[in-house]
Amino acid sequence: MIQAGNDAREALNWINGLPAGNRDGKAVQILRRVFEDNFEAGPDGVITKRRAQPTGAIHNPHNPEAQWSSKDALKTKTWVGHKVQVAETVQDKPRKPVNRRKA
């Protein structure tokens, strides 16, 4: 993990030397955010892994909007993805039953 952090920092330092139009692409923004969410650089420049990721951290660079979640208090059922809440609407007045007679 530390090697990944060092590689990401090296890539970001290289990217910072490129022309402005190349430094601000979506992929670069995602790499920068993933690096900042997962690593810290000490005063001596040594990269360390963060103890905890901040809220809203990127967990999947292919789908940056996907979030980590867990189903139970023990966090044994976890996933990275999207949640959706589905609700059913009920009519205020029930419809009249249809009278279907066989002919």
Backbone as ProteinMPNN parsed JSONL, in Angstrom:
{"seq_chain_A": "MIQAGNDAREALNWINGLPAGNRDGKAVQILRRVFEDNFEAGPDGVITKRRAQPTGAIHNPHNPEAQWSSKDALKTKTWVGHKVQVAETVQDKPRKPVNRRKA", "coords_chain_A": {"N_chain_A": [[0.826, -1.186, 0.0], [1.944, 1.206, 0.771], [3.844, 1.461, -1.241], [2.15, 1.875, -3.416], [1.167, 4.388, -2.719], [3.535, 5.903, -2.85], [4.072, 5.621, -5.586], [1.812, 6.881, -6.682], [2.176, 9.49, -5.735], [4.561, 10.112, -7.057], [3.676, 10.015, -9.719], [1.782, 12.104, -9.657], [3.464, 14.276, -9.083], [4.96, 14.303, -11.451], [2.907, 14.869, -13.256], [2.222, 17.446, -12.417], [4.211, 18.934, -13.597], [3.459, 19.178, -16.206], [1.819, 20.919, -18.998], [-0.867, 23.257, -18.24], [-3.412, 22.445, -19.268], [-3.255, 19.697, -19.302], [-3.072, 18.948, -16.691], [-5.475, 19.021, -15.37], [-7.387, 17.118, -15.987], [-10.116, 14.715, -15.796], [-9.295, 12.133, -14.95], [-6.889, 12.715, -13.68], [-7.773, 14.339, -11.597], [-9.249, 12.443, -10.155], [-7.199, 10.627, -9.432], [-5.642, 12.332, -7.823], [-7.472, 12.859, -5.757], [-7.943, 10.263, -4.731], [-5.38, 9.679, -3.788], [-5.105, 11.676, -1.779], [-7.199, 10.903, -0.085], [-6.311, 8.491, 0.928], [-3.638, 8.598, 1.775], [-0.979, 10.215, 3.633], [1.509, 12.71, 3.653], [4.339, 13.036, 5.514], [6.226, 15.556, 7.411], [8.831, 15.018, 6.71], [8.521, 14.025, 4.219], [7.872, 11.39, 3.948], [5.608, 8.887, 3.003], [2.595, 7.862, 4.496], [-0.025, 5.566, 5.317], [-3.385, 6.572, 5.692], [-5.237, 6.379, 8.738], [-8.001, 6.223, 8.74], [-10.439, 6.606, 6.194], [-11.775, 9.645, 4.834], [-15.21, 10.833, 5.029], [-17.122, 10.224, 2.155], [-15.054, 9.396, 0.554], [-13.336, 8.172, -2.36], [-13.95, 4.95, -3.46], [-13.918, 3.331, -5.612], [-12.286, 3.839, -8.441], [-13.27, 3.648, -11.013], [-15.913, 4.166, -10.798], [-16.542, 6.784, -9.335], [-18.614, 7.886, -7.799], [-19.716, 5.855, -6.328], [-20.291, 4.526, -3.102], [-19.041, 3.34, 0.097], [-20.664, 1.04, 2.225], [-22.394, -0.513, 4.992], [-24.318, -3.268, 6.206], [-24.92, -4.238, 8.735], [-24.339, -3.818, 12.311], [-21.907, -4.958, 13.067], [-20.462, -4.809, 10.82], [-20.116, -6.889, 8.985], [-21.35, -7.377, 6.626], [-20.641, -5.781, 3.966], [-20.355, -3.371, 1.276], [-19.473, -1.743, -1.813], [-21.01, 0.653, -3.611], [-24.157, 1.773, -4.837], [-26.983, 3.101, -3.117], [-30.49, 2.856, -2.995], [-33.704, 4.077, -2.353], [-36.86, 2.736, -2.33], [-40.214, 3.49, -2.678], [-43.688, 2.895, -2.336], [-46.587, 4.272, -3.733], [-49.861, 4.987, -2.6], [-53.213, 5.134, -3.536], [-55.54, 7.681, -2.532], [-58.295, 7.236, -2.598], [-59.733, 4.12, -2.981], [-59.892, 2.222, -6.031], [-62.863, 1.428, -7.855], [-64.11, -1.871, -7.845], [-63.717, -3.997, -10.674], [-66.303, -5.322, -12.538], [-66.419, -8.346, -13.763], [-68.005, -10.321, -15.818], [-68.677, -13.526, -17.065], [-69.533, -14.276, -20.334]], "CA_chain_A": [[0.0, 0.0, 0.0], [2.863, 2.357, 0.813], [4.427, 1.575, -2.58], [1.117, 2.496, -4.254], [1.163, 5.806, -2.368], [4.74, 6.516, -3.422], [3.894, 5.67, -7.04], [0.808, 7.91, -6.982], [2.811, 10.799, -5.51], [5.512, 10.326, -8.144], [2.879, 10.323, -10.917], [1.207, 13.442, -9.485], [4.564, 15.248, -9.225], [5.252, 14.375, -12.877], [1.765, 15.545, -13.895], [2.29, 18.871, -12.072], [5.16, 19.575, -14.507], [2.866, 19.25, -17.548], [1.033, 22.141, -19.258], [-2.089, 23.374, -17.435], [-4.519, 21.691, -19.841], [-3.067, 18.27, -19.012], [-3.058, 18.722, -15.236], [-6.797, 19.158, -14.779], [-8.325, 16.144, -16.528], [-10.905, 13.974, -14.811], [-8.492, 11.033, -14.401], [-5.906, 13.311, -12.769], [-8.524, 14.752, -10.408], [-9.571, 11.233, -9.391], [-5.949, 10.149, -8.831], [-5.282, 13.259, -6.744], [-8.4, 12.662, -4.639], [-7.673, 8.939, -4.14], [-4.141, 9.819, -3.031], [-5.364, 12.463, -0.57], [-8.102, 10.146, 0.785], [-5.683, 7.292, 1.469], [-2.255, 8.766, 2.224], [-0.498, 11.486, 4.177], [2.954, 12.902, 3.547], [4.867, 13.651, 6.728], [7.119, 16.698, 7.177], [10.054, 14.522, 6.075], [8.176, 13.547, 2.89], [7.556, 9.958, 3.968], [4.181, 8.607, 2.817], [1.976, 6.893, 5.404], [-1.434, 5.291, 5.041], [-4.305, 7.179, 6.666], [-5.894, 5.4, 9.611], [-9.389, 6.109, 8.289], [-10.754, 7.449, 5.051], [-12.803, 10.642, 5.132], [-16.533, 10.608, 4.465], [-17.19, 10.556, 0.739], [-13.838, 8.988, -0.139], [-13.523, 7.337, -3.546], [-13.623, 3.546, -3.214], [-13.818, 2.677, -6.905], [-11.953, 4.905, -9.382], [-14.063, 3.492, -12.232], [-17.233, 4.708, -10.462], [-16.215, 7.6, -8.157], [-19.79, 8.212, -6.987], [-20.071, 4.695, -5.499], [-19.888, 4.715, -1.711], [-18.951, 2.178, 0.96], [-21.746, 0.955, 3.195], [-22.501, -1.8, 5.677], [-25.703, -3.626, 6.508], [-25.113, -4.552, 10.151], [-23.482, -3.087, 13.251], [-20.586, -5.578, 13.116], [-19.851, -4.53, 9.527], [-19.763, -8.13, 8.307], [-21.954, -7.311, 5.293], [-20.282, -4.476, 3.429], [-20.273, -3.28, -0.176], [-19.236, -0.447, -2.432], [-21.985, 0.795, -4.686], [-25.177, 2.804, -4.678], [-28.197, 2.735, -2.399], [-31.69, 3.495, -3.501], [-34.874, 3.823, -1.523], [-38.036, 2.579, -3.173], [-41.45, 3.637, -1.915], [-44.895, 2.685, -3.122], [-47.633, 5.243, -3.445], [-51.189, 4.399, -2.477], [-54.25, 6.104, -3.865], [-56.378, 8.076, -1.402], [-59.569, 6.529, -2.741], [-59.541, 2.877, -3.733], [-60.654, 2.125, -7.271], [-64.029, 0.542, -7.806], [-63.77, -3.182, -8.426], [-64.213, -4.224, -12.036], [-67.258, -6.419, -12.571], [-66.127, -9.144, -14.94], [-68.925, -11.463, -15.969], [-68.435, -14.383, -18.22], [-70.697, -14.267, -21.226]], "C_chain_A": [[0.872, 1.252, 0.0], [3.508, 2.558, -0.56], [3.434, 2.221, -3.541], [1.053, 3.998, -3.978], [2.366, 6.536, -2.936], [4.626, 6.649, -4.939], [2.904, 6.766, -7.431], [1.412, 9.303, -6.797], [3.795, 11.121, -6.627], [4.783, 10.691, -9.44], [2.304, 11.737, -10.823], [2.281, 14.529, -9.611], [4.938, 15.414, -10.697], [4.159, 15.145, -13.611], [1.807, 17.046, -13.617], [3.268, 19.635, -12.964], [4.63, 19.716, -15.922], [2.142, 20.579, -17.741], [-0.314, 22.09, -18.537], [-3.243, 22.533, -17.973], [-4.445, 20.198, -19.538], [-3.131, 17.946, -17.527], [-4.443, 18.634, -14.629], [-7.826, 18.182, -15.331], [-9.028, 15.365, -15.426], [-10.089, 12.859, -14.157], [-7.471, 11.56, -13.389], [-6.595, 13.754, -11.478], [-8.858, 13.554, -9.529], [-8.318, 10.69, -8.71], [-5.546, 11.022, -7.653], [-6.166, 13.031, -5.512], [-8.179, 11.317, -3.947], [-6.404, 9.0, -3.292], [-4.389, 10.551, -1.718], [-6.267, 11.728, 0.415], [-7.397, 9.003, 1.514], [-4.311, 7.487, 2.088], [-2.009, 10.155, 2.792], [1.011, 11.534, 3.968], [3.409, 13.637, 4.797], [5.785, 14.814, 6.386], [8.428, 16.28, 6.496], [9.787, 13.95, 4.678], [7.821, 12.077, 2.815], [6.039, 9.775, 3.902], [3.724, 7.575, 3.842], [0.507, 6.739, 5.027], [-2.291, 5.953, 6.116], [-4.954, 6.08, 7.501], [-7.332, 5.168, 9.176], [-9.599, 7.041, 7.109], [-11.824, 8.459, 5.436], [-14.149, 10.245, 4.52], [-16.538, 11.051, 3.013], [-15.951, 10.177, -0.047], [-14.182, 8.118, -1.351], [-13.071, 5.92, -3.216], [-13.466, 2.761, -4.507], [-13.519, 3.758, -7.944], [-12.715, 4.809, -10.701], [-15.472, 4.038, -12.046], [-17.065, 5.557, -9.203], [-17.399, 7.939, -7.265], [-20.21, 7.058, -6.08], [-19.513, 4.887, -4.092], [-19.853, 3.391, -0.962], [-20.122, 2.208, 1.92], [-21.707, -0.406, 3.87], [-23.945, -2.014, 6.093], [-25.928, -3.827, 8.006], [-24.086, -3.818, 11.021], [-22.065, -3.662, 13.301], [-19.807, -5.398, 11.816], [-19.344, -5.802, 8.846], [-20.339, -8.185, 6.903], [-21.698, -5.909, 4.744], [-20.249, -4.525, 1.904], [-19.903, -1.869, -0.58], [-20.19, -0.36, -3.611], [-22.934, 1.942, -4.386], [-26.346, 2.242, -3.885], [-29.352, 3.477, -3.034], [-32.827, 3.148, -2.554], [-36.081, 3.799, -2.444], [-39.263, 2.671, -2.28], [-42.63, 3.446, -2.858], [-45.915, 3.739, -2.741], [-48.977, 4.527, -3.445], [-52.209, 5.487, -2.772], [-55.076, 6.416, -2.622], [-57.71, 7.33, -1.42], [-59.327, 5.249, -3.527], [-60.393, 2.878, -5.003], [-61.835, 1.185, -7.076], [-63.641, -0.782, -8.425], [-64.407, -3.327, -9.811], [-65.101, -5.46, -11.997], [-67.017, -7.194, -13.875], [-67.063, -10.355, -14.95], [-68.547, -12.254, -17.204], [-69.7, -14.407, -19.061], [-70.995, -15.636, -21.763]], "O_chain_A": [[0.575, 2.231, -0.684], [3.698, 3.694, -0.995], [3.825, 3.024, -4.388], [0.901, 4.792, -4.907], [2.242, 7.65, -3.443], [5.031, 7.661, -5.512], [3.13, 7.494, -8.398], [1.182, 10.193, -7.615], [3.863, 12.258, -7.092], [5.224, 11.576, -10.173], [2.336, 12.485, -11.801], [2.024, 15.587, -10.185], [5.204, 16.528, -11.148], [4.445, 15.97, -14.478], [1.462, 17.841, -14.491], [3.168, 20.857, -13.078], [5.295, 20.32, -16.764], [1.877, 21.289, -16.771], [-0.836, 21.011, -18.26], [-3.99, 21.957, -17.182], [-5.469, 19.516, -19.52], [-3.234, 16.778, -17.153], [-4.582, 18.213, -13.481], [-9.026, 18.397, -15.16], [-8.592, 15.358, -14.275], [-10.177, 12.657, -12.946], [-7.221, 10.924, -12.365], [-6.055, 13.564, -10.388], [-8.763, 13.633, -8.304], [-8.364, 10.331, -7.533], [-5.151, 10.512, -6.605], [-5.682, 13.011, -4.38], [-8.221, 11.236, -2.719], [-6.36, 8.435, -2.2], [-3.938, 10.105, -0.663], [-6.126, 11.903, 1.625], [-7.829, 8.591, 2.591], [-3.856, 6.635, 2.851], [-2.711, 11.118, 2.487], [1.699, 10.52, 4.092], [2.925, 14.727, 5.101], [6.094, 15.042, 5.216], [9.056, 17.076, 5.799], [10.704, 13.45, 4.026], [7.502, 11.567, 1.741], [5.288, 10.415, 4.637], [4.374, 6.548, 4.038], [-0.116, 7.656, 4.492], [-1.964, 5.901, 7.302], [-5.188, 4.977, 7.008], [-7.828, 4.043, 9.237], [-9.015, 8.122, 7.037], [-12.684, 8.169, 6.267], [-14.208, 9.421, 3.607], [-16.024, 12.118, 2.676], [-15.802, 10.588, -1.198], [-15.194, 7.419, -1.359], [-11.951, 5.709, -2.751], [-12.939, 1.649, -4.499], [-14.416, 4.524, -8.299], [-12.796, 5.795, -11.435], [-16.153, 4.341, -13.025], [-17.408, 5.105, -8.11], [-17.212, 8.249, -6.088], [-20.989, 7.266, -5.15], [-18.388, 5.357, -3.922], [-20.542, 2.439, -1.329], [-20.529, 3.275, 2.378], [-21.067, -1.336, 3.38], [-24.695, -1.061, 6.304], [-27.037, -3.603, 8.491], [-23.101, -3.275, 10.522], [-21.114, -2.921, 13.555], [-18.642, -5.784, 11.72], [-18.288, -5.803, 8.214], [-19.866, -8.96, 6.071], [-22.446, -4.973, 5.025], [-20.128, -5.599, 1.315], [-20.008, -0.928, 0.206], [-20.171, -1.21, -4.501], [-22.564, 2.94, -3.768], [-26.658, 1.055, -3.974], [-29.198, 4.587, -3.543], [-32.888, 2.039, -2.023], [-36.298, 4.717, -3.235], [-39.339, 2.007, -1.246], [-42.563, 3.799, -4.036], [-46.084, 4.058, -1.564], [-49.193, 3.58, -4.201], [-52.077, 6.621, -2.311], [-55.291, 5.554, -1.77], [-58.187, 6.858, -0.388], [-58.773, 5.292, -4.625], [-61.476, 3.463, -5.038], [-61.804, 0.277, -6.246], [-62.92, -0.817, -9.423], [-65.504, -2.828, -10.061], [-64.705, -6.509, -11.489], [-67.379, -6.73, -14.956], [-66.901, -11.288, -14.164], [-68.155, -11.707, -18.234], [-70.806, -14.546, -18.537], [-71.943, -15.805, -22.529]]}, "name": "protein", "num_of_chains": 1, "seq": "MIQAGNDAREALNWINGLPAGNRDGKAVQILRRVFEDNFEAGPDGVITKRRAQPTGAIHNPHNPEAQWSSKDALKTKTWVGHKVQVAETVQDKPRKPVNRRKA"}
